[in-house]
Amino acid sequence: MILVPARLGLVGCGRLAEVGYVPAAELTPTVQFVAFADPDAERRDLLAGTEARAHASAEELIEAGEVDGLVVASPPATHEPVAELAAAAGLPCLVEKPPAPDLEGARRLAALEPAPYVGFNRRFSLGRGLRDVLPEGGVIELELNYRRFSWAPLEVRDPALLDLAPHLVDLALRAGLGSPRSLAAGSSRPERVRIDIAGDRGRARIACACDRFHRERVVVRDAEGAVVERRTQGGLVRGVAQRLRPGPHPLVASLAAQLATFAAVVRGGQPGELATAEEGARVMALIACAARSLALGGERVNCAEGAVPL
């Protein structure tokens, strides 16, 4: 049986849409972007081409009644109002990470009915199947680097804490960290951040940078320090090979898998690896703790009591 592709709308026509979501949809037979929305006419017309509709706003796109679901890849501050419009229309919605600029916004997203899903796409690549793999008393080391200038973002230039750390905090929680107890964060510049999270089952050590060569790494160690799992993506050698033999952006495969799962949800299927808005709020609670620690010069804070110093 041949399934008709889920008709999706894409809100936000920036670089993530251009080099990520659009080519990902082209690799996903169960998905078709039939409408695009962006206040920048040049950007929305570029992505819509001649096959899809171009709209000046998410509200206009939704009111046109052309789509079965909505993907929101616009700046974080716009996620909540667009998700509210989608919820009011009864449309399944997937918002990019971070789900909102702050914890309060993420909690409001989680309270919507229906609540949106959150685009933690590393669940579909580096973190695929990385569920409850952390041994009791073990440590998970997570690293994510890329060079922002090579990405050439059109608008958003969030610090590494908001740009990259949510991906790794999400993976740490899924890996079996348990309930976070305390956290300490350090940063020499906005483009780099390190976070150490102590949970009731283990520990997570996170490192992110927006000004280093692309590299992604996960190492899981048991209580004695022995490696029980290791995963890597990117790195200098693979980066050079990618330049010599250009192909799809490394992001595309994970976004394609994420879109395929979202398409299944649009048709009434199960969310699988998709992150819920509630999980997004849990991640943002730890990002808020990390911001508090940074403001205190790297002091360890208590995650369970509103990020107060220990």
Number of C-alpha atoms within 10 A of each C-alpha: 3 6 8 10 17 23 18 25 27 28 29 24 27 22 18 18 20 15 16 20 25 20 18 25 22 14 18 18 15 19 23 21 24 18 25 29 28 21 14 14 13 10 18 24 19 13 22 20 11 9 10 16 19 24 23 16 16 26 15 12 22 22 11 12 9 14 20 19 23 28 28 28 22 23 21 20 14 18 25 22 13 22 27 20 16 25 18 12 13 14 21 25 27 28 27 20 24 27 33 25 18 17 21 14 18 24 20 16 29 22 13 16 15 19 22 30 26 25 26 26 25 18 24 19 17 18 22 13 13 19 14 14 19 28 18 17 16 22 27 27 18 25 20 24 22 19 15 16 10 9 11 12 12 10 10 13 15 15 17 23 24 22 17 24 29 23 24 29 24 21 25 31 21 19 21 23 27 18 14 19 17 24 28 25 27 20 18 8 10 14 21 20 23 22 27 18 26 21 21 14 17 24 27 27 22 21 25 28 27 23 16 14 17 19 19 20 19 22 17 21 22 18 14 9 11 11 14 14 14 12 12 14 15 18 15 11 8 13 17 12 10 15 9 9 8 10 8 12 12 16 17 21 21 21 26 24 21 28 27 21 20 30 25 17 18 20 13 10 11 13 16 11 17 22 19 19 25 19 20 28 24 19 25 28 21 25 23 19 29 30 19 22 23 20 12 15 13 18 17 22 24 18 24 14 12 13 21 15 17 11
